[in-house]
Amino acid sequence: MIKQKIQKIMCCCGNGVGTSLIMQMTVEEALDKLGVTHIEVIFLHQVSVQKL
């Protein structure tokens, strides 16, 4: 069995009112409180083909 570690978390929302950015900030805060490091959190606006 191969275990893969999470490297990125992508937050997205289709409404275009900033929800994905708020989600990104909330996820980053939660990861920080849990002491989790080395995970990139991005919101949909930042996603490009090269990053995926």
Secondary structure, 3 states (H helix, E strand, C coil): CCCCCCCEEEECCCCCCCHHHHHHHHHHHHHHHHCCCCCEEEEHHHCCCCCC
